[in-house]
Amino acid sequence: MGEPFDTPLAVVGAGAAGLMTAIHAGRGGLRGVVALDGARTLGAKILVAGGGRCNVTHQAVDERDYAGSTPASIRRVLARFSVEDCVAFFEALGVALKVEDTGKLFPVSDRARTVLEALLGAAASAGVSIRHPCRVETIEPMPQGGFMLGGAWGRLHAARLALCTGGCSLPRSGSDGAGLAMARSLGHTVTERVVPSLVPLLLAEGFWLRQLSGVAVPAELRVLGPGGKRLVRFRNAVLFTHFGLSGPAALDISRHWTLHHALDAEVRLQLALLPDMDEAACSRWLLEGTGRGVLARLREHLPERLARAVLEASGVEMEATPQRIDRDRRRELVRHLVGLDLPVTGDRGFTHAETTAGGVPLREVHLETMESRIRPGLHLAGEILDVDGRIGGFNFQWAWASGFIAGSAVAEAECRA
């Protein structure tokens, strides 16, 4: 490190990716690493993740669990720090992980703070200085090399810089989009659309499903293009709320709905309450219920409240038997069960989103080092990049993997210099 620099590496953002970057830079032999975070509470996203338990990763992770940049690029990054590496990393910090039936991995303590405290302890052991709240407001590449960071707290001259600011989701945690503006100022592009991901969806005022707040059911959500082509689908629990849809299936499909609908207004979101049946099979199934009322038939698969609401929305009497329902009413009932178009009016926005869809494309970084192809000495990791995973710990795994690569690469480059 040359004399002019205050630090060999300044990490902007001390969340999952930022802490991982700083820890591995320090472990690689770099001394004097500084991590700056503008939030009053460090690791706010870690603390609220998984209902306060922190879903650290998933037992099976590959590029198909992500969207955004190309699958091949995502696969190359994930391969450098696997789920097994993640488990070993946390166990070495004293955080034992357990696998739940869903495949999600949580700390045995069931406390997200266990994860955060372990990361902060690892950072301290690696000689990392964490400064907060220290919001970085300006970044200027210097003619003599390095980057000058500034804010109300003062100025810092860093030989290298790692942007780990997150995207725009949960802005109260500090990821309010400022990092994307920083990336642009340093010469990077950002995807044309940056939208909430893993976010609840809003349904039109007065739509009947909004009267079923609290009801959850296994179902399938599908994004359909013109002509009914299935563009993407997710099968998991769907939770009906007073505003619309939540639950894993709704959160997973949210970014796909938003981006496809923005490109083509004819794109639809469809709900299948009985996803294993098509219209013909569903109609046969109803008619096979000889001697039983249609409500009893529906209760074989659906909760009571939902079964009654489906019949009411279809215009079918509760006491009717399937055989006595006229063909048009039965067709309408079948549509409600296996292919109901939903009047989506939007989503709950970044305030309620778990992550961000969009960001800096992976093609603009060297995947072996996470170093910018545009601005030497700049590294990027985590949610600021155009990679977002489905619900279940996949976004944390991306943060751990990209942060590990960035931190290790900085240490190797600076210690060799």
Summary of the structure (lengths in Angstrom):
residues: 417
radius of gyration: 24.5
end to end distance: 7.7
largest distance: 88.0
contacts: 1525
relative contact order: 0.20
helix: 40%
strand: 24%
